[in-house]
Amino acid sequence: MDKEKILNHLKKVNYPGFSRDIVSFGLVNEVTFNDGKACVKIEISTSDQKLPIILKNQVEEVLKQETEIIETEVNIIVKSQSAENEETAEENKLSQVNKIIAIASGKGGVGKSTLAVNLACAISRQGENREKPFKVGLMDCDVYGPSVPLLLGSTEKPQLIGENLLLPNESFGIKLMSMGLLIDEDSPVVWRGPMVMKTIQQFASNVEWGELDFLLIDLPPGTGDAQLSLAQTMPLDGAIIITTPQKAAVDVARRGARMFEKVKVPILGVVENMSYLETESGEKHYLFGKGGGPNTAKELKTRFLGEVPLNQEVREGGDHGIPVVTSNPECNSSQAINKIASTIIEVFEV
């Protein structure tokens, strides 16, 4: 029996609490087969003492179904020494960050990155009149589609401090780091799961974020490697779910939000983007349906943070690298985003 055949069997084992298998998550480190004995080594990062036992039993059960396998040896390694060192480094680099918030969506195309950028700017602007203004950062973990640099008008390469420490760019008062700042504009990111996870770990441990009141993290859509890695390696204070009103987006957003429940990250609320188009006379046209956001929040038993209407200025701001809450804070979309930002600040009583 060859390694590939054993790996195909292991693909039947989902990581506990997820619908994705341990092979595609990059957790299987070693597979061997000699004289009827299959040896599998799996490395995970978790504080749940029951999880390694559950995982080992599931792997053994799957391997026993193969008649060529007479004996199994399954080793579950929890946090290698290097992983512990990396985690310590991440904690040190993020030790001055007060609140870390994930901005997530179940599917693409709902305006998640645009909202993340504008929320970061709105939170920063609302702290301007405080005795101590808010310091805000934005970590772009949407590795395959890094759009934050474009949306914030920041394209210069980050400065390197020493041998492996990056200084985040700053735009409109927001510190930012993105894969889009590290690769050429036309270069595709063709990576498997482990490389994605490693990048997110490096954004935490090899970026000098400094003192921040809020660090917003723009996640890729879905519930894959990036989300799992983030939940395992960073102390998230909560997640905000972005959806649009139509059923297709709402259903996926609800399923995606359940992932945060599985990893015990509180859901701070739901934002409905592209809620309606408002004419000059004030009439609202609900092009994508109505009520999807509030219904999602109700089913998830969390707060509904608000509706953000369709507005051409939002798109224009993104194209020109000037967030709409900065270019036109009085337009209806900016007012909605500012209200959401106020609620987030109030949630944490900052």
N, C-alpha and C positions, 0 to 999 in steps of 0.2 A: 504494500500500500504506500502511495507517495504522499508527500506533504499536502499537495493541492486537494486530494480527496478528503483528508482529515479536516482541512480548512473549510471545505464545503459543508461538512457535518457541523462544524462549529458555527457556521453562519445561521444555524437554526436556533442558536442561543442568543436571546436578546439581553441587553444590559438591563438589570432589574429596574423597573419603573419606566422603561423606554420601549419604543417599538423598533429600535434599531439594533442590529446584531453586534456582538463583541469584535468580530473581525473588521467590519467597516469602521468601527470606532478606533481601530488601531491598538487594541488592548492585548492582542495575542503576540507575545514576544518570541516564542520559540515553539516549534513543533517537530517531533522526531518519532520514527516508528522502526522498531527492531524486534525481530523474533516474536511478533504478535503483541508487543507492548507499545502502547501509544503514550508519549510523554508530551504534556502541554504546559507551557509557562505563560501565565497571564499577569500583567501588572496593572494595578488600579490605584486610584487615589480616593480615599473615603475615610470618614470618621465613624461610619456605621459598622459596628462589629459583626452584625448579622450578614451583611452583604457578601463578604468573601465566602462564607459557608453556603449561602444560597447559590452563588455563582458556581462554586465547585461542584455541588450536587447536580446542577443543571448540565454542566459540561460532562460529567461522568455518565449521566443518564443518556445523553445523546451519543456518546462514544460507544456505549454498551450495545447500541442498536446495530452497530456494524459487526458482522460476523467474523471478519478478519482480525478484529481486535479482541485479544484474549485477556489482556491486563491493561489497566490505565494508571497513569501517574499524573495528577493535576496539581500544579503548584500555583497558588494565588499569592502574589507578592503585593503587599500594601505599602506604597511609598518607599521607593528605594532611597538610599542615602542622598543621592544627587537630587532626587525629587524634593526631599525635605529641605535641602539647601536652597533650591530654587524657590520653594514656597516661602522660606525665611526671607530671601532677597525680595520677593514680591511684597511681603508684608512690610519690609523696611521701606521700600519705595512708595508704598501706599499708606504708610503710617500717619502721614500728615493730611490725608484725605478724609474729610468728615463723613460725607455721604456718597455712596456709589449706587447709581441707578441705571438699570438696563432699559434700553428702548427697543422693544421687540414687536414683531408682527408674524402672523402665521404664513403669510404669502408676500410675494414681491409686488411692487406697483401700487402700494397704498400711501406712498409719500413719507415713509418712516424716516429716512435720512434727512429729508427737508425739514420735517417736524423736529427731529433731534437737534439740528443746527439752530433752528429758530427758538426752540425751548431753552437751549443753552444761552443764547443771546438775551432772551427775555428775562431769564433768571439773573443774569449778570447785570442787566439794565435796572432791574428792580432793586438791586442792592446799592445803586449809585448814591442814593440819599441816606444811606446808613452811615453811622459813625465809622464802621469798618465794612467797606464794600465787599460784595461776594466775589470770591475767586472761583472761576468755573473752568473745568476741563472737558474735553470731548475725545474719547477714544473710539476710533473708527475700526470696529472689528468685522465689518462687512468686507472680508478679505477678497472675495471674488468680484465685488462691484463697489470699490472704494470711491464714493462720490463726495465725501466731506470736504476735501481740499478745494474742489471746484465750487461747492456751495458757499465756502467761506473765503474764496478768493485767495487761497494760500497754496502756492505751488513750489516754493523754494525747498531745496533739500534740507532736512534737519541738521543741526550742528552736532558734531561728535565731540563728547567730552571724554578724554582719556581713551581707553582702548575699545570699550563696548557700551558706553552710556550715551544715549541720545537726549538732546535738549528739544522738547516739543516746540513746534511753531506756535506763533500767537497771532490771532486775527480777531478784530473787534473785541479784544479783551478776553478771548477764549484760547486756552492752551489746547492744541490738537496734535494728535499723532494718527497716522493712517498709512496703510500699505501703499496708497496712491502717492505718498511723498517719497517712497523708497524705490519705486520701479519707474521705468519709462512709461510715458502716457499710452503707447500703443502695445505694451507688453502684456499678454494675457497671463493670469495667475492660474496655472494648471497644477494643482496640488492635491495630494491625498489628505485624508483626515489628520494624521499625526503632524504634518507640517503646519496645518491650520492651527492646531492646538498649541504647537510650539511658538508660533507667531504671537498668539494671544498672551502666552506666558511671558514672552519677551517684551511686549507692550507694557506689561505690568512691572517686570523686574529690571528692564534695561532702558527705561525712560525716566528722566528726572522730572517727575510731576510737581514736586515741591508741595507747598501748602495750598490746599484746595478746600472750599466749602462743599462743592458738588463736582463729582466726576460722572458725566453721562457717557454711557457706552452704547454705541450704535451697533446692534447685532445684525447679522445676516438674517433673512427670513427663514422660517422653519424651526426645526428642533434637532439640529445635527451636532457635529463636532464642536463648533464654536460655542454653542449654548452650554453643552455639557462641560467643556473645559472651563468656561467662564464660571459656572456655578461651583465647580470643584476647586478652583484656584483663587477666586477673589471673594472677599466678604461683601456680597451684594446686600444693600439695604432695601431693595425692592425693584420691581419691574413695572414698566408702563406698557400697556398693550395698545398698538395702533391698528385700527381697522377702517374700512370704508363701509357705507351702509348696506351694500348688496349682500345677499345670502351667501354667495360663494366666498366672499372675504370674511364674513362673520363666522361661518362654520369653521374655517381654517384657523381663524384667530382664537376661537374658543379652545380648539384642540391644542394649539401652540401654547396657550396660557396654562394649560394643565401641566405642562412640563415643569413650569416654575413651582407649582404645587408639589410635584414629585420630589424636587430637590430642596423643598422648604424655603423658597424665596418668596416673600410676601408680594402680592400683586397690588400695587398702589392705586391702580385705576385703569380705565379704558378711555382712549381718545378716538372720536370718530372724525376722520379726515374726509375732505371732499363731500361734506354733508349736503350742501345745496348751492345753487347759483342764484345770487341776488341781483335783480335788475336795478336800474337807476331809480325806478319808482318804489323800490323796497319790496317788490314781490319775490318770493322765494320759489325756486323750481328745484324739486328733489329728483335730480337726474338719475341717481343710483339707488333710489328707494329711500325709505325713512325708518328710523327706529332701530337700526342694526346695532349701533353703539350702546344705547341704553339697555337693550335686551341682552347684549353680551355681558355688560357689567352686572346686570341682575342675575344672570345664570352663574357668573363667577363669584357672586356675593361680594362685589367690590364696588367702589364709587365710580360714577360716570363723571369724567373730568371735563367733558365738553365737546361741542361740535366746532369744527374748523371749516368754514365755507370755501368753495372754489373761488379763486381770485387770480386773474392773470398776473398780478404783481408778484405773487408768490413764485410763479414760474420764471418771470423775468429776473427777480432777485437771485434765484438759483443760478440762472444762466450767466449772470454778470458778477457772481460772487459777492453779492450784498444782500444779506438776509432781510426779508420784508419787515421784520419787527424793528429793524434799524433804518431802512430806507423810507418806510411809511408806517410809523407806529399807530396811525389813526385809522387805517383801513380795517374792514371788518375781520379779515383773517388775522391781522396783527392783534386786534383787540381780543379775539378769542384765544389766541396763543398766550397773550399776557395774562389772561384770567386763569388759564391752566397753570401757568408758571406760578402765579400767586397761590393757587391751591396746593401745589407741590411744596412750596416754601412753608405754608401753614401746616401741612402734614407733619413736617419735621420740626415745626415750631422754632425755626431758625431766626 
